[in-house]
Amino acid sequence: MPLPAPPPVRTRIAFVDDHTAVAEMMGGFARAAGYEVAGWAGDAAAGLDLCRREQPEVVVLDLKLPARLGQGATAAGLALLPALKADCP
């Protein structure tokens, strides 16, 4: 199946996951689809720092992060970056 056409303006995506291999794999898929990877973080605190520093348009967040549940990080991230919208399956 071919990858979708990249958006005309490169959307920046940050990945927050305690499994580095998963975050790097998702980042590779995002790059292949034409997106820019703003960075990776391995826990909620580092993810919030990454979002504060890089101001990504999209954040892919593991909801089962250790030390602080992803749901708590989601609320903090939404407060930090009001343009983000939570979309959880």
Backbone as a chain_set.jsonl record, in Angstrom:
{"seq": "MPLPAPPPVRTRIAFVDDHTAVAEMMGGFARAAGYEVAGWAGDAAAGLDLCRREQPEVVVLDLKLPARLGQGATAAGLALLPALKADCP", "coords": {"N": [[0.841, -1.167, 0.0], [0.689, 2.182, -0.908], [2.24, 5.043, 0.628], [0.498, 7.839, 2.118], [0.181, 11.037, 0.478], [2.472, 13.598, 1.397], [1.694, 16.316, 3.627], [1.219, 19.749, 2.505], [2.495, 21.678, 4.131], [4.926, 20.92, 6.425], [4.007, 19.001, 9.073], [4.76, 18.945, 12.494], [5.647, 16.344, 14.654], [5.646, 14.987, 17.894], [6.855, 12.298, 19.877], [5.989, 10.38, 22.657], [6.94, 7.893, 24.574], [7.724, 5.108, 26.587], [9.013, 2.983, 25.512], [11.601, 2.866, 23.577], [12.183, 1.73, 21.049], [9.653, 1.477, 19.901], [8.817, 4.168, 19.718], [10.813, 5.159, 17.99], [10.29, 3.617, 15.707], [7.693, 4.507, 15.023], [8.336, 7.147, 14.518], [9.958, 6.816, 12.263], [8.05, 5.905, 10.395], [6.47, 8.203, 10.305], [8.262, 10.112, 9.252], [8.742, 8.927, 6.734], [6.282, 9.33, 5.617], [6.352, 11.988, 5.181], [6.24, 13.774, 7.292], [7.575, 15.908, 9.89], [9.695, 15.016, 12.516], [9.539, 16.109, 15.711], [10.744, 15.257, 17.99], [11.608, 12.788, 20.555], [10.495, 11.408, 23.646], [10.934, 9.725, 26.764], [9.366, 9.619, 29.026], [6.62, 11.065, 30.924], [7.286, 13.602, 32.086], [9.589, 14.381, 30.63], [8.38, 14.406, 28.15], [6.572, 16.55, 28.387], [8.427, 18.631, 28.69], [9.663, 18.447, 26.175], [7.491, 19.152, 24.517], [7.025, 21.769, 25.389], [9.392, 22.99, 24.597], [9.632, 22.413, 21.788], [7.129, 22.808, 20.598], [5.196, 21.111, 19.081], [2.778, 20.234, 16.5], [1.371, 17.899, 16.671], [1.089, 15.303, 19.061], [2.06, 12.124, 19.895], [1.204, 9.945, 22.284], [1.989, 7.56, 24.7], [-0.367, 6.014, 26.613], [0.092, 4.564, 28.898], [2.31, 5.283, 30.496], [5.112, 4.913, 32.738], [5.445, 6.117, 36.15], [3.855, 8.404, 35.805], [0.643, 8.463, 34.755], [-0.369, 8.348, 31.352], [-2.761, 9.694, 30.846], [-2.783, 11.773, 32.715], [-0.597, 13.208, 31.802], [-1.617, 13.912, 29.368], [-3.637, 15.78, 30.02], [-2.016, 17.79, 31.165], [-0.431, 18.42, 28.955], [-2.343, 19.409, 27.167], [-3.056, 21.717, 28.526], [-0.673, 23.094, 28.351], [-0.238, 23.352, 25.578], [-2.588, 24.733, 24.002], [-3.644, 24.517, 21.411], [-3.588, 21.878, 20.735], [-5.544, 18.892, 20.42], [-7.216, 16.362, 22.163], [-7.425, 13.053, 21.123], [-8.428, 10.118, 21.598], [-8.653, 6.629, 21.097]], "CA": [[0.0, 0.0, 0.0], [1.527, 3.379, -0.949], [2.07, 6.003, 1.723], [-0.265, 9.017, 1.705], [0.977, 12.194, 0.067], [2.775, 14.452, 2.548], [0.97, 17.584, 3.643], [2.007, 20.822, 1.894], [3.326, 22.242, 5.198], [5.333, 19.772, 7.247], [3.486, 18.952, 10.432], [5.752, 18.45, 13.442], [5.083, 15.351, 15.562], [6.476, 14.539, 19.016], [6.49, 10.969, 20.351], [6.276, 10.163, 24.07], [6.738, 6.465, 24.821], [8.84, 4.562, 27.353], [9.649, 1.953, 24.688], [12.343, 3.616, 22.564], [12.047, 1.102, 19.73], [8.319, 1.814, 19.381], [8.834, 5.588, 19.343], [11.659, 5.324, 16.802], [9.584, 3.02, 14.574], [6.629, 5.432, 14.641], [8.996, 8.308, 13.92], [10.368, 6.432, 10.908], [6.848, 5.919, 9.564], [6.06, 9.602, 10.136], [9.202, 10.733, 8.3], [8.498, 8.347, 5.412], [5.036, 9.913, 5.121], [6.572, 13.404, 4.918], [6.111, 14.608, 8.483], [8.811, 16.226, 10.602], [9.695, 14.52, 13.888], [10.025, 17.147, 16.621], [11.579, 14.602, 18.98], [11.104, 11.662, 21.332], [10.704, 11.471, 25.091], [10.676, 8.427, 27.353], [8.426, 9.668, 30.15], [5.7, 12.198, 30.859], [7.974, 14.866, 32.381], [10.42, 14.716, 29.468], [7.452, 14.713, 27.064], [6.091, 17.922, 28.574], [9.56, 19.513, 28.363], [9.802, 18.411, 24.722], [6.396, 19.935, 23.941], [7.263, 23.172, 25.734], [10.546, 23.454, 23.814], [9.487, 22.234, 20.345], [5.796, 23.241, 20.165], [4.713, 20.305, 17.951], [1.346, 20.3, 16.193], [0.797, 16.596, 17.018], [1.833, 14.533, 20.058], [1.636, 10.733, 20.028], [1.522, 9.698, 23.682], [1.677, 6.267, 25.306], [-1.241, 6.28, 27.753], [0.486, 3.745, 30.053], [3.672, 5.633, 30.889], [5.406, 4.744, 34.166], [5.644, 7.287, 37.004], [2.696, 9.298, 35.682], [-0.18, 7.916, 33.688], [-0.485, 9.165, 30.143], [-3.929, 10.567, 30.93], [-2.356, 12.976, 33.434], [0.27, 13.958, 30.888], [-2.484, 14.478, 28.335], [-4.245, 16.991, 30.564], [-0.968, 18.8, 31.304], [-0.041, 18.831, 27.603], [-3.404, 20.252, 26.61], [-2.956, 23.021, 29.186], [0.553, 23.718, 27.854], [-0.396, 23.644, 24.148], [-4.039, 24.751, 23.828], [-4.042, 24.202, 20.046], [-3.713, 20.424, 20.618], [-6.828, 18.296, 20.766], [-7.077, 14.965, 22.549], [-8.208, 12.128, 20.304], [-8.059, 8.793, 22.061], [-9.637, 5.625, 20.684]], "C": [[0.894, 1.241, 0.0], [1.234, 4.298, 0.241], [1.251, 7.186, 1.232], [0.672, 10.154, 1.323], [1.257, 13.067, 1.285], [1.974, 15.745, 2.48], [1.841, 18.689, 3.048], [2.921, 21.53, 2.892], [3.657, 21.08, 6.126], [4.843, 19.917, 8.674], [4.55, 18.331, 11.331], [5.074, 17.542, 14.464], [6.098, 15.013, 16.645], [5.944, 13.186, 19.488], [6.915, 10.828, 21.806], [5.915, 8.711, 24.383], [7.95, 5.939, 25.572], [9.527, 3.411, 26.631], [10.309, 2.645, 23.491], [12.148, 3.043, 21.166], [10.699, 1.438, 19.093], [8.295, 3.264, 18.9], [9.664, 5.811, 18.083], [10.99, 4.748, 15.56], [8.473, 3.964, 14.094], [7.205, 6.688, 13.997], [9.456, 8.025, 12.498], [9.197, 6.43, 9.949], [6.412, 7.355, 9.279], [6.958, 10.309, 9.13], [8.953, 10.24, 6.875], [7.233, 8.932, 4.784], [5.158, 11.42, 4.903], [6.408, 14.33, 6.099], [7.481, 14.87, 9.087], [8.687, 15.704, 12.033], [10.339, 15.58, 14.778], [10.906, 16.551, 17.703], [10.858, 13.464, 19.66], [11.357, 11.945, 22.797], [10.281, 10.132, 25.679], [9.761, 8.429, 28.552], [7.615, 10.963, 30.061], [6.404, 13.534, 31.094], [8.833, 15.313, 31.201], [9.544, 15.072, 28.266], [6.908, 16.125, 27.172], [7.197, 18.927, 28.28], [9.752, 19.6, 26.848], [8.725, 19.278, 24.059], [6.574, 21.43, 24.201], [8.348, 23.755, 24.832], [10.265, 23.469, 22.313], [8.144, 22.67, 19.765], [5.275, 22.439, 18.961], [3.215, 20.514, 17.719], [0.626, 19.016, 16.617], [1.701, 15.934, 18.057], [1.227, 13.133, 20.103], [2.145, 10.272, 21.388], [1.078, 8.301, 24.11], [0.846, 6.543, 26.556], [-0.872, 5.487, 29.001], [1.948, 4.006, 30.423], [3.893, 5.357, 32.368], [5.568, 6.103, 34.855], [4.489, 8.282, 36.928], [1.877, 8.772, 34.523], [-0.283, 8.891, 32.523], [-1.674, 10.106, 30.18], [-3.582, 11.867, 31.657], [-1.47, 13.842, 32.572], [-0.55, 14.592, 29.779], [-3.097, 15.78, 28.821], [-3.22, 18.114, 30.684], [-0.533, 19.315, 29.932], [-1.072, 19.723, 26.953], [-3.394, 21.642, 27.241], [-1.761, 23.8, 28.652], [0.407, 24.18, 26.406], [-1.886, 23.621, 23.813], [-4.502, 24.419, 22.405], [-4.183, 22.686, 19.828], [-5.123, 19.994, 20.999], [-6.594, 16.842, 21.104], [-7.996, 14.119, 21.673], [-7.753, 10.732, 20.651], [-9.115, 7.792, 21.615], [-10.351, 5.02, 21.874]], "O": [[1.786, 1.34, 0.843], [0.126, 4.317, 0.778], [1.299, 7.511, 0.046], [1.811, 10.222, 1.787], [0.373, 13.259, 2.121], [1.621, 16.209, 1.396], [3.068, 18.588, 3.077], [4.022, 21.942, 2.524], [2.767, 20.346, 6.557], [5.223, 20.846, 9.386], [5.164, 17.323, 10.98], [4.065, 17.91, 15.065], [7.27, 14.779, 16.353], [4.735, 12.956, 19.499], [8.06, 11.118, 22.155], [4.74, 8.349, 24.448], [9.083, 6.283, 25.237], [10.545, 2.913, 27.113], [9.64, 2.967, 22.509], [11.968, 3.792, 20.206], [10.617, 1.658, 17.885], [7.81, 3.552, 17.806], [9.261, 6.572, 17.203], [11.105, 5.319, 14.476], [8.33, 4.193, 12.893], [6.635, 7.227, 13.049], [9.357, 8.888, 11.626], [9.32, 6.897, 8.817], [6.032, 7.685, 8.156], [6.471, 11.025, 8.254], [8.952, 11.027, 5.929], [7.126, 9.017, 3.561], [4.196, 12.066, 4.49], [6.434, 15.55, 5.936], [8.435, 14.137, 8.823], [7.67, 15.933, 12.688], [11.516, 15.908, 14.628], [11.732, 17.256, 18.282], [9.684, 13.196, 19.404], [12.313, 12.635, 23.152], [9.378, 9.478, 25.157], [9.406, 7.364, 29.059], [7.891, 11.834, 29.236], [6.147, 14.499, 30.374], [8.81, 16.483, 30.819], [9.908, 15.928, 27.46], [6.793, 16.825, 26.166], [6.936, 19.971, 27.683], [9.974, 20.681, 26.303], [9.021, 20.048, 23.145], [6.302, 22.254, 23.328], [8.228, 24.885, 24.36], [10.619, 24.431, 21.631], [8.036, 22.879, 18.557], [4.947, 23.027, 17.93], [2.484, 20.917, 18.624], [-0.575, 19.033, 16.889], [2.926, 15.994, 17.95], [0.027, 12.976, 20.324], [3.352, 10.212, 21.625], [-0.073, 7.914, 23.902], [1.307, 7.236, 27.463], [-1.458, 5.708, 30.06], [2.722, 3.073, 30.636], [2.982, 5.54, 33.175], [5.803, 7.116, 34.195], [4.187, 8.941, 37.923], [2.39, 8.65, 33.411], [-0.282, 10.108, 32.709], [-1.617, 11.198, 29.615], [-4.035, 12.941, 31.261], [-1.571, 15.069, 32.601], [-0.224, 15.679, 29.302], [-3.077, 16.78, 28.103], [-3.513, 19.261, 30.347], [-0.294, 20.511, 29.766], [-0.726, 20.684, 26.265], [-3.688, 22.632, 26.572], [-1.823, 25.022, 28.515], [0.867, 25.263, 26.045], [-2.399, 22.588, 23.381], [-5.668, 24.068, 22.22], [-4.815, 22.252, 18.865], [-5.8, 20.648, 21.793], [-5.848, 16.155, 20.406], [-9.176, 14.422, 21.504], [-6.799, 10.218, 20.067], [-10.314, 8.049, 21.728], [-11.212, 4.157, 21.704]]}, "num_chains": 1, "name": "protein.A"}
